Each structure stands twice: as structure tokens, then as C-alpha cells.
Amino acid sequence: IRSNSFTELQNKLNDISGPDGGLQDPRLVSQFVQLMESASSTEEKSILIQSLLETKENSKAVYNRFFSVGGIETLGK
């Protein structure tokens, strides 16, 4: 049974993800990083990393925004 926080995180992630499961809108990257900061369990962090990995390789604007809002530092926490 999954916790309410996991379900809530998954719903929020679905709201900001594209149809392929990855990020596609640079304007939503800040929300994604906030989700990363609030993730408390390994399972929550895993689905966020999976979403990041599913982001299209050619989404340069998404990755630039991810770097500029501290996404790399947040990954390391």
C-alpha cells in the first residue's frame, strides 16, 4: 500500500509531465525541483528521477532550466 504522500507526489508529477512521462515545459521545471525537495522516501525520489530520465534528450530548454534552478544540487541531497 502506497502512502498518501506518494500518491500526491505522483499526481503532481503527472500534472507537470508530458505524455511520454518526461518534462517538456521549461516553465514547470521549478515545480519539479520543488517536488524533488519534498520527496522523502526512496520510492518518491525514484519516480522523480525516472521522469527526469524520460525527458527528451533534445529538450535543451528544460535541462537549462533544471540546471539554473538548482536541480543538480537538489539531486545530490
Backbone as CSV, one residue per row, in Angstrom:
resi,resn,N_x,N_y,N_z,CA_x,CA_y,CA_z,C_x,C_y,C_z
1,ILE,0.851,-1.180,0.000,0.000,0.000,0.000,0.895,1.241,0.000
2,ARG,0.616,2.133,-0.895,1.403,3.355,-1.001,0.844,4.430,-0.087
3,SER,1.736,5.266,0.393,1.324,6.330,1.300,0.593,7.435,0.538
4,ASN,-0.129,8.241,1.290,-0.815,9.380,0.689,0.175,10.361,0.082
5,SER,1.331,10.534,0.720,2.314,11.474,0.185,2.852,11.001,-1.161
6,PHE,3.028,9.678,-1.314,3.491,9.137,-2.588,2.442,9.374,-3.671
7,THR,1.189,9.099,-3.367,0.102,9.288,-4.333,-0.023,10.754,-4.716
8,GLU,0.090,11.633,-3.734,0.016,13.064,-4.006,1.178,13.506,-4.891
9,LEU,2.377,13.027,-4.595,3.541,13.362,-5.399,3.361,12.859,-6.832
10,GLN,2.870,11.656,-6.980,2.666,11.077,-8.306,1.623,11.889,-9.096
11,ASN,0.568,12.318,-8.441,-0.447,13.140,-9.108,0.130,14.480,-9.550
12,LYS,0.908,15.116,-8.693,1.534,16.391,-9.055,2.508,16.204,-10.211
13,LEU,3.260,15.115,-10.186,4.201,14.828,-11.262,3.456,14.614,-12.575
14,ASN,2.353,13.904,-12.528,1.551,13.684,-13.736,1.044,15.003,-14.306
15,ASP,0.737,15.957,-13.432,0.237,17.260,-13.878,1.286,18.055,-14.646
16,ILE,2.560,17.864,-14.321,3.607,18.666,-14.960,4.408,17.885,-15.997
17,SER,4.078,16.623,-16.201,4.805,15.796,-17.168,4.083,15.761,-18.501
18,GLY,4.860,15.497,-19.537,4.289,15.332,-20.865,3.730,13.936,-21.037
19,PRO,3.186,13.642,-22.204,2.581,12.339,-22.453,3.586,11.183,-22.397
20,ASP,4.851,11.479,-22.622,5.880,10.432,-22.560,6.396,10.216,-21.142
21,GLY,5.900,11.000,-20.183,6.314,10.857,-18.790,7.441,11.777,-18.386
22,GLY,8.105,12.402,-19.352,9.209,13.303,-19.043,8.748,14.750,-18.983
23,LEU,9.653,15.608,-18.589,9.354,17.035,-18.540,9.447,17.594,-19.952
24,GLN,8.521,18.476,-20.292,8.594,19.059,-21.624,8.416,20.567,-21.637
25,ASP,8.062,21.149,-20.513,7.841,22.588,-20.456,8.803,23.210,-19.448
26,PRO,9.732,24.025,-19.924,10.706,24.646,-19.014,10.057,25.449,-17.885
27,ARG,8.845,25.965,-18.117,8.167,26.764,-17.085,7.761,25.924,-15.884
28,LEU,7.708,24.610,-16.051,7.277,23.735,-14.960,8.442,23.087,-14.210
29,VAL,9.651,23.377,-14.628,10.820,22.746,-14.006,10.966,23.158,-12.547
30,SER,10.650,24.392,-12.217,10.736,24.825,-10.814,9.814,23.996,-9.928
31,GLN,8.622,23.697,-10.423,7.701,22.851,-9.666,8.279,21.449,-9.499
32,PHE,8.947,20.959,-10.536,9.568,19.642,-10.469,10.660,19.621,-9.396
33,VAL,11.484,20.653,-9.358,12.552,20.726,-8.356,11.948,20.822,-6.951
34,GLN,10.837,21.526,-6.802,10.158,21.583,-5.505,9.670,20.196,-5.093
35,LEU,9.178,19.425,-6.052,8.773,18.046,-5.749,9.976,17.228,-5.305
36,MET,11.112,17.451,-5.961,12.332,16.735,-5.569,12.714,17.069,-4.133
37,GLU,12.599,18.336,-3.784,12.961,18.772,-2.431,12.027,18.185,-1.378
38,SER,10.764,17.968,-1.741,9.804,17.462,-0.766,9.769,15.930,-0.703
39,ALA,10.383,15.266,-1.664,10.369,13.793,-1.680,11.125,13.271,-0.463
40,SER,10.473,12.379,0.268,11.095,11.895,1.499,11.522,10.435,1.417
41,SER,10.863,9.670,0.585,11.206,8.249,0.518,12.019,7.947,-0.741
42,THR,12.685,6.832,-0.720,13.454,6.381,-1.877,12.527,6.156,-3.061
43,GLU,11.346,5.631,-2.798,10.383,5.373,-3.872,9.955,6.682,-4.541
44,GLU,9.711,7.720,-3.745,9.331,9.019,-4.296,10.467,9.594,-5.133
45,LYS,11.665,9.534,-4.622,12.819,10.052,-5.357,13.035,9.276,-6.649
46,SER,12.770,7.983,-6.622,12.962,7.140,-7.806,12.030,7.534,-8.947
47,ILE,10.753,7.812,-8.634,9.853,8.173,-9.735,10.199,9.545,-10.303
48,LEU,10.730,10.426,-9.473,11.148,11.738,-9.972,12.364,11.604,-10.879
49,ILE,13.311,10.805,-10.485,14.498,10.586,-11.321,14.100,9.907,-12.630
50,GLN,13.173,8.960,-12.550,12.695,8.293,-13.766,12.064,9.299,-14.725
51,SER,11.297,10.230,-14.195,10.675,11.254,-15.029,11.746,12.119,-15.685
52,LEU,12.764,12.457,-14.938,13.861,13.244,-15.493,14.555,12.474,-16.613
53,LEU,14.756,11.186,-16.419,15.400,10.362,-17.438,14.534,10.198,-18.681
54,GLU,13.223,10.307,-18.525,12.313,10.173,-19.663,12.151,11.465,-20.444
55,THR,12.764,12.537,-19.959,12.720,13.810,-20.673,13.529,13.675,-21.960
56,LYS,12.979,14.165,-23.031,13.631,14.058,-24.339,15.025,14.672,-24.306
57,GLU,15.943,13.998,-24.963,17.333,14.454,-24.999,17.475,15.827,-25.641
58,ASN,16.583,16.159,-26.556,16.686,17.439,-27.263,15.952,18.578,-26.560
59,SER,15.512,18.356,-25.341,14.811,19.389,-24.573,15.820,20.282,-23.861
60,LYS,16.623,20.971,-24.654,17.687,21.799,-24.099,17.145,22.861,-23.133
61,ALA,16.020,23.451,-23.467,15.454,24.485,-22.596,15.065,23.915,-21.235
62,VAL,14.534,22.692,-21.219,14.163,22.051,-19.958,15.409,21.799,-19.118
63,TYR,16.433,21.239,-19.736,17.656,20.944,-18.987,18.361,22.218,-18.532
64,ASN,18.388,23.253,-19.356,18.983,24.526,-18.937,18.262,25.078,-17.714
65,ARG,16.945,25.014,-17.745,16.158,25.499,-16.606,16.414,24.643,-15.361
66,PHE,16.510,23.333,-15.553,16.790,22.420,-14.445,18.116,22.789,-13.771
67,PHE,19.136,23.048,-14.578,20.437,23.441,-14.016,20.354,24.791,-13.322
68,SER,19.630,25.745,-13.933,19.611,27.104,-13.389,18.823,27.228,-12.089
69,VAL,17.858,26.347,-11.847,17.076,26.442,-10.602,17.613,25.523,-9.509
70,GLY,18.785,24.958,-9.725,19.416,24.167,-8.675,19.027,22.697,-8.665
71,GLY,18.573,22.188,-9.783,18.155,20.792,-9.846,19.274,19.804,-9.548
72,ILE,20.467,20.109,-10.026,21.605,19.202,-9.796,21.929,19.146,-8.308
73,GLU,21.956,20.303,-7.656,22.234,20.337,-6.224,21.171,19.576,-5.444
74,THR,19.931,19.699,-5.871,18.837,19.012,-5.191,18.959,17.505,-5.367
75,LEU,19.393,17.061,-6.529,19.610,15.623,-6.755,20.622,15.053,-5.767
76,GLY,21.618,15.848,-5.430,22.689,15.394,-4.549,22.333,15.346,-3.086
77,LYS,21.160,15.825,-2.719,20.764,15.852,-1.302,20.216,14.536,-0.855
